[in-house]
Amino acid sequence: MTVAEQLNKAIVAHARWKATLRRGVDEGGGDLLASPDLGRADRCEFGKWLQTTPGLSKQPHYQKVRDLHAQFHKEVQHVADLVHQGRKAEAADALSVKGAYTQVSAALTLEITAWRSEVS
């Protein structure tokens, strides 16, 4: 898979998280948000790819994407924790337009898109 294809795949996969988190808020979490690895950027397919693909670290967007990806997973974990603590309103706020999750997610998507445009 090319770098551009992997970046496309990452955009789609990370966009799905908002729907998953929203469903978790609506349904109270359950198994949907139970993974202990949600906050681990190195456990998802994209995170593994970032860490193990030779030469990526030399590309201009790599470090910023890596940092934003780590922040993204921390926000996913934070929302999941809020849901599991019964703090649905706070979890919903994190998913709102001005919420931390949404801000980090948007920044990550923009940076991945910029990287993809340079390698396409």
PyMOL CGO cylinders between C-alpha atoms (Angstrom):
from pymol import cmd
from pymol.cgo import CYLINDER

trace = [
    CYLINDER, 0.00, 0.00, 0.00, 1.37, 3.43, -0.91, 0.3, 1, 1, 1, 1, 1, 1,
    CYLINDER, 1.37, 3.43, -0.91, 1.80, 6.23, 1.61, 0.3, 1, 1, 1, 1, 1, 1,
    CYLINDER, 1.80, 6.23, 1.61, -1.13, 8.12, 0.07, 0.3, 1, 1, 1, 1, 1, 1,
    CYLINDER, -1.13, 8.12, 0.07, -3.37, 5.03, 0.30, 0.3, 1, 1, 1, 1, 1, 1,
    CYLINDER, -3.37, 5.03, 0.30, -2.41, 4.47, 3.92, 0.3, 1, 1, 1, 1, 1, 1,
    CYLINDER, -2.41, 4.47, 3.92, -3.13, 8.12, 4.72, 0.3, 1, 1, 1, 1, 1, 1,
    CYLINDER, -3.13, 8.12, 4.72, -6.54, 7.87, 3.02, 0.3, 1, 1, 1, 1, 1, 1,
    CYLINDER, -6.54, 7.87, 3.02, -7.31, 4.80, 5.06, 0.3, 1, 1, 1, 1, 1, 1,
    CYLINDER, -7.31, 4.80, 5.06, -6.28, 6.61, 8.25, 0.3, 1, 1, 1, 1, 1, 1,
    CYLINDER, -6.28, 6.61, 8.25, -8.58, 9.55, 7.52, 0.3, 1, 1, 1, 1, 1, 1,
    CYLINDER, -8.58, 9.55, 7.52, -11.55, 7.22, 7.09, 0.3, 1, 1, 1, 1, 1, 1,
    CYLINDER, -11.55, 7.22, 7.09, -10.72, 5.11, 10.16, 0.3, 1, 1, 1, 1, 1, 1,
    CYLINDER, -10.72, 5.11, 10.16, -10.29, 8.10, 12.43, 0.3, 1, 1, 1, 1, 1, 1,
    CYLINDER, -10.29, 8.10, 12.43, -13.45, 9.78, 11.11, 0.3, 1, 1, 1, 1, 1, 1,
    CYLINDER, -13.45, 9.78, 11.11, -15.41, 6.70, 12.18, 0.3, 1, 1, 1, 1, 1, 1,
    CYLINDER, -15.41, 6.70, 12.18, -14.37, 7.30, 15.77, 0.3, 1, 1, 1, 1, 1, 1,
    CYLINDER, -14.37, 7.30, 15.77, -16.71, 10.24, 16.18, 0.3, 1, 1, 1, 1, 1, 1,
    CYLINDER, -16.71, 10.24, 16.18, -19.71, 8.06, 15.30, 0.3, 1, 1, 1, 1, 1, 1,
    CYLINDER, -19.71, 8.06, 15.30, -18.45, 5.33, 17.61, 0.3, 1, 1, 1, 1, 1, 1,
    CYLINDER, -18.45, 5.33, 17.61, -17.99, 7.79, 20.47, 0.3, 1, 1, 1, 1, 1, 1,
    CYLINDER, -17.99, 7.79, 20.47, -21.37, 9.40, 19.85, 0.3, 1, 1, 1, 1, 1, 1,
    CYLINDER, -21.37, 9.40, 19.85, -22.99, 5.95, 19.91, 0.3, 1, 1, 1, 1, 1, 1,
    CYLINDER, -22.99, 5.95, 19.91, -21.10, 5.24, 23.12, 0.3, 1, 1, 1, 1, 1, 1,
    CYLINDER, -21.10, 5.24, 23.12, -22.50, 8.41, 24.70, 0.3, 1, 1, 1, 1, 1, 1,
    CYLINDER, -22.50, 8.41, 24.70, -26.02, 7.55, 23.54, 0.3, 1, 1, 1, 1, 1, 1,
    CYLINDER, -26.02, 7.55, 23.54, -25.83, 3.91, 24.64, 0.3, 1, 1, 1, 1, 1, 1,
    CYLINDER, -25.83, 3.91, 24.64, -23.73, 4.35, 27.77, 0.3, 1, 1, 1, 1, 1, 1,
    CYLINDER, -23.73, 4.35, 27.77, -20.49, 2.87, 26.46, 0.3, 1, 1, 1, 1, 1, 1,
    CYLINDER, -20.49, 2.87, 26.46, -20.62, -0.84, 27.13, 0.3, 1, 1, 1, 1, 1, 1,
    CYLINDER, -20.62, -0.84, 27.13, -18.30, -2.98, 25.05, 0.3, 1, 1, 1, 1, 1, 1,
    CYLINDER, -18.30, -2.98, 25.05, -18.13, -0.25, 22.42, 0.3, 1, 1, 1, 1, 1, 1,
    CYLINDER, -18.13, -0.25, 22.42, -15.67, 1.81, 24.46, 0.3, 1, 1, 1, 1, 1, 1,
    CYLINDER, -15.67, 1.81, 24.46, -14.25, -0.87, 26.74, 0.3, 1, 1, 1, 1, 1, 1,
    CYLINDER, -14.25, -0.87, 26.74, -10.85, -1.47, 25.15, 0.3, 1, 1, 1, 1, 1, 1,
    CYLINDER, -10.85, -1.47, 25.15, -7.93, -0.61, 27.43, 0.3, 1, 1, 1, 1, 1, 1,
    CYLINDER, -7.93, -0.61, 27.43, -5.98, 0.42, 24.32, 0.3, 1, 1, 1, 1, 1, 1,
    CYLINDER, -5.98, 0.42, 24.32, -8.18, 3.33, 23.20, 0.3, 1, 1, 1, 1, 1, 1,
    CYLINDER, -8.18, 3.33, 23.20, -5.66, 5.83, 24.50, 0.3, 1, 1, 1, 1, 1, 1,
    CYLINDER, -5.66, 5.83, 24.50, -2.71, 4.07, 22.89, 0.3, 1, 1, 1, 1, 1, 1,
    CYLINDER, -2.71, 4.07, 22.89, -1.75, 5.59, 19.53, 0.3, 1, 1, 1, 1, 1, 1,
    CYLINDER, -1.75, 5.59, 19.53, 0.61, 2.71, 18.90, 0.3, 1, 1, 1, 1, 1, 1,
    CYLINDER, 0.61, 2.71, 18.90, -2.16, 0.07, 19.00, 0.3, 1, 1, 1, 1, 1, 1,
    CYLINDER, -2.16, 0.07, 19.00, -4.27, 1.07, 16.01, 0.3, 1, 1, 1, 1, 1, 1,
    CYLINDER, -4.27, 1.07, 16.01, -3.32, 0.10, 12.47, 0.3, 1, 1, 1, 1, 1, 1,
    CYLINDER, -3.32, 0.10, 12.47, -2.27, 3.64, 11.56, 0.3, 1, 1, 1, 1, 1, 1,
    CYLINDER, -2.27, 3.64, 11.56, -0.16, 4.02, 14.70, 0.3, 1, 1, 1, 1, 1, 1,
    CYLINDER, -0.16, 4.02, 14.70, 1.62, 0.75, 13.99, 0.3, 1, 1, 1, 1, 1, 1,
    CYLINDER, 1.62, 0.75, 13.99, 2.22, 1.88, 10.42, 0.3, 1, 1, 1, 1, 1, 1,
    CYLINDER, 2.22, 1.88, 10.42, 3.67, 5.21, 11.63, 0.3, 1, 1, 1, 1, 1, 1,
    CYLINDER, 3.67, 5.21, 11.63, 6.08, 3.41, 13.94, 0.3, 1, 1, 1, 1, 1, 1,
    CYLINDER, 6.08, 3.41, 13.94, 7.22, 0.59, 11.69, 0.3, 1, 1, 1, 1, 1, 1,
    CYLINDER, 7.22, 0.59, 11.69, 7.43, 1.97, 8.17, 0.3, 1, 1, 1, 1, 1, 1,
    CYLINDER, 7.43, 1.97, 8.17, 11.01, 2.83, 7.25, 0.3, 1, 1, 1, 1, 1, 1,
    CYLINDER, 11.01, 2.83, 7.25, 11.68, 6.38, 6.08, 0.3, 1, 1, 1, 1, 1, 1,
    CYLINDER, 11.68, 6.38, 6.08, 8.43, 7.95, 7.28, 0.3, 1, 1, 1, 1, 1, 1,
    CYLINDER, 8.43, 7.95, 7.28, 10.10, 9.89, 10.06, 0.3, 1, 1, 1, 1, 1, 1,
    CYLINDER, 10.10, 9.89, 10.06, 12.02, 11.87, 7.44, 0.3, 1, 1, 1, 1, 1, 1,
    CYLINDER, 12.02, 11.87, 7.44, 8.86, 13.16, 5.79, 0.3, 1, 1, 1, 1, 1, 1,
    CYLINDER, 8.86, 13.16, 5.79, 7.81, 16.74, 6.63, 0.3, 1, 1, 1, 1, 1, 1,
    CYLINDER, 7.81, 16.74, 6.63, 4.40, 15.97, 8.16, 0.3, 1, 1, 1, 1, 1, 1,
    CYLINDER, 4.40, 15.97, 8.16, 5.42, 12.87, 10.07, 0.3, 1, 1, 1, 1, 1, 1,
    CYLINDER, 5.42, 12.87, 10.07, 6.19, 14.37, 13.49, 0.3, 1, 1, 1, 1, 1, 1,
    CYLINDER, 6.19, 14.37, 13.49, 3.15, 16.61, 13.60, 0.3, 1, 1, 1, 1, 1, 1,
    CYLINDER, 3.15, 16.61, 13.60, 0.87, 13.74, 12.49, 0.3, 1, 1, 1, 1, 1, 1,
    CYLINDER, 0.87, 13.74, 12.49, 2.45, 11.45, 15.06, 0.3, 1, 1, 1, 1, 1, 1,
    CYLINDER, 2.45, 11.45, 15.06, 1.94, 14.01, 17.85, 0.3, 1, 1, 1, 1, 1, 1,
    CYLINDER, 1.94, 14.01, 17.85, -1.64, 14.81, 16.81, 0.3, 1, 1, 1, 1, 1, 1,
    CYLINDER, -1.64, 14.81, 16.81, -2.40, 11.10, 16.48, 0.3, 1, 1, 1, 1, 1, 1,
    CYLINDER, -2.40, 11.10, 16.48, -1.24, 10.56, 20.07, 0.3, 1, 1, 1, 1, 1, 1,
    CYLINDER, -1.24, 10.56, 20.07, -3.40, 13.48, 21.24, 0.3, 1, 1, 1, 1, 1, 1,
    CYLINDER, -3.40, 13.48, 21.24, -6.34, 12.07, 19.29, 0.3, 1, 1, 1, 1, 1, 1,
    CYLINDER, -6.34, 12.07, 19.29, -6.11, 8.75, 21.11, 0.3, 1, 1, 1, 1, 1, 1,
    CYLINDER, -6.11, 8.75, 21.11, -5.83, 10.52, 24.47, 0.3, 1, 1, 1, 1, 1, 1,
    CYLINDER, -5.83, 10.52, 24.47, -9.06, 12.37, 23.67, 0.3, 1, 1, 1, 1, 1, 1,
    CYLINDER, -9.06, 12.37, 23.67, -10.78, 9.15, 22.59, 0.3, 1, 1, 1, 1, 1, 1,
    CYLINDER, -10.78, 9.15, 22.59, -9.77, 7.61, 25.92, 0.3, 1, 1, 1, 1, 1, 1,
    CYLINDER, -9.77, 7.61, 25.92, -10.94, 10.70, 27.80, 0.3, 1, 1, 1, 1, 1, 1,
    CYLINDER, -10.94, 10.70, 27.80, -14.39, 10.59, 26.18, 0.3, 1, 1, 1, 1, 1, 1,
    CYLINDER, -14.39, 10.59, 26.18, -14.65, 6.84, 26.84, 0.3, 1, 1, 1, 1, 1, 1,
    CYLINDER, -14.65, 6.84, 26.84, -13.68, 7.40, 30.48, 0.3, 1, 1, 1, 1, 1, 1,
    CYLINDER, -13.68, 7.40, 30.48, -16.34, 10.10, 30.85, 0.3, 1, 1, 1, 1, 1, 1,
    CYLINDER, -16.34, 10.10, 30.85, -18.96, 7.76, 29.39, 0.3, 1, 1, 1, 1, 1, 1,
    CYLINDER, -18.96, 7.76, 29.39, -17.97, 4.94, 31.73, 0.3, 1, 1, 1, 1, 1, 1,
    CYLINDER, -17.97, 4.94, 31.73, -18.11, 7.33, 34.68, 0.3, 1, 1, 1, 1, 1, 1,
    CYLINDER, -18.11, 7.33, 34.68, -21.67, 8.27, 33.73, 0.3, 1, 1, 1, 1, 1, 1,
    CYLINDER, -21.67, 8.27, 33.73, -20.66, 11.79, 32.77, 0.3, 1, 1, 1, 1, 1, 1,
    CYLINDER, -20.66, 11.79, 32.77, -22.52, 11.79, 29.47, 0.3, 1, 1, 1, 1, 1, 1,
    CYLINDER, -22.52, 11.79, 29.47, -22.98, 15.56, 29.25, 0.3, 1, 1, 1, 1, 1, 1,
    CYLINDER, -22.98, 15.56, 29.25, -19.22, 16.13, 29.55, 0.3, 1, 1, 1, 1, 1, 1,
    CYLINDER, -19.22, 16.13, 29.55, -18.55, 13.41, 26.99, 0.3, 1, 1, 1, 1, 1, 1,
    CYLINDER, -18.55, 13.41, 26.99, -21.03, 15.03, 24.62, 0.3, 1, 1, 1, 1, 1, 1,
    CYLINDER, -21.03, 15.03, 24.62, -19.34, 18.41, 25.18, 0.3, 1, 1, 1, 1, 1, 1,
    CYLINDER, -19.34, 18.41, 25.18, -15.98, 16.89, 24.17, 0.3, 1, 1, 1, 1, 1, 1,
    CYLINDER, -15.98, 16.89, 24.17, -17.63, 15.78, 20.92, 0.3, 1, 1, 1, 1, 1, 1,
    CYLINDER, -17.63, 15.78, 20.92, -19.20, 19.18, 20.24, 0.3, 1, 1, 1, 1, 1, 1,
    CYLINDER, -19.20, 19.18, 20.24, -17.78, 21.59, 17.66, 0.3, 1, 1, 1, 1, 1, 1,
    CYLINDER, -17.78, 21.59, 17.66, -15.68, 23.36, 20.29, 0.3, 1, 1, 1, 1, 1, 1,
    CYLINDER, -15.68, 23.36, 20.29, -14.83, 20.22, 22.24, 0.3, 1, 1, 1, 1, 1, 1,
    CYLINDER, -14.83, 20.22, 22.24, -11.30, 18.95, 22.71, 0.3, 1, 1, 1, 1, 1, 1,
    CYLINDER, -11.30, 18.95, 22.71, -11.89, 15.72, 20.81, 0.3, 1, 1, 1, 1, 1, 1,
    CYLINDER, -11.89, 15.72, 20.81, -13.32, 17.57, 17.81, 0.3, 1, 1, 1, 1, 1, 1,
    CYLINDER, -13.32, 17.57, 17.81, -10.49, 20.09, 17.77, 0.3, 1, 1, 1, 1, 1, 1,
    CYLINDER, -10.49, 20.09, 17.77, -7.76, 17.45, 17.87, 0.3, 1, 1, 1, 1, 1, 1,
    CYLINDER, -7.76, 17.45, 17.87, -9.57, 15.26, 15.35, 0.3, 1, 1, 1, 1, 1, 1,
    CYLINDER, -9.57, 15.26, 15.35, -9.90, 18.16, 12.90, 0.3, 1, 1, 1, 1, 1, 1,
    CYLINDER, -9.90, 18.16, 12.90, -6.24, 19.12, 13.30, 0.3, 1, 1, 1, 1, 1, 1,
    CYLINDER, -6.24, 19.12, 13.30, -5.16, 15.51, 12.71, 0.3, 1, 1, 1, 1, 1, 1,
    CYLINDER, -5.16, 15.51, 12.71, -7.32, 15.21, 9.60, 0.3, 1, 1, 1, 1, 1, 1,
    CYLINDER, -7.32, 15.21, 9.60, -5.96, 18.47, 8.19, 0.3, 1, 1, 1, 1, 1, 1,
    CYLINDER, -5.96, 18.47, 8.19, -2.37, 17.41, 8.77, 0.3, 1, 1, 1, 1, 1, 1,
    CYLINDER, -2.37, 17.41, 8.77, -2.88, 13.94, 7.27, 0.3, 1, 1, 1, 1, 1, 1,
    CYLINDER, -2.88, 13.94, 7.27, -4.61, 15.57, 4.28, 0.3, 1, 1, 1, 1, 1, 1,
    CYLINDER, -4.61, 15.57, 4.28, -1.70, 17.96, 3.78, 0.3, 1, 1, 1, 1, 1, 1,
    CYLINDER, -1.70, 17.96, 3.78, 0.74, 15.04, 3.94, 0.3, 1, 1, 1, 1, 1, 1,
    CYLINDER, 0.74, 15.04, 3.94, -1.35, 13.03, 1.49, 0.3, 1, 1, 1, 1, 1, 1,
    CYLINDER, -1.35, 13.03, 1.49, -1.45, 15.93, -0.99, 0.3, 1, 1, 1, 1, 1, 1,
    CYLINDER, -1.45, 15.93, -0.99, 2.35, 16.10, -0.96, 0.3, 1, 1, 1, 1, 1, 1,
    CYLINDER, 2.35, 16.10, -0.96, 2.83, 12.40, -1.65, 0.3, 1, 1, 1, 1, 1, 1,
    CYLINDER, 2.83, 12.40, -1.65, 0.03, 11.93, -4.19, 0.3, 1, 1, 1, 1, 1, 1,
]
cmd.load_cgo(trace, "trace")
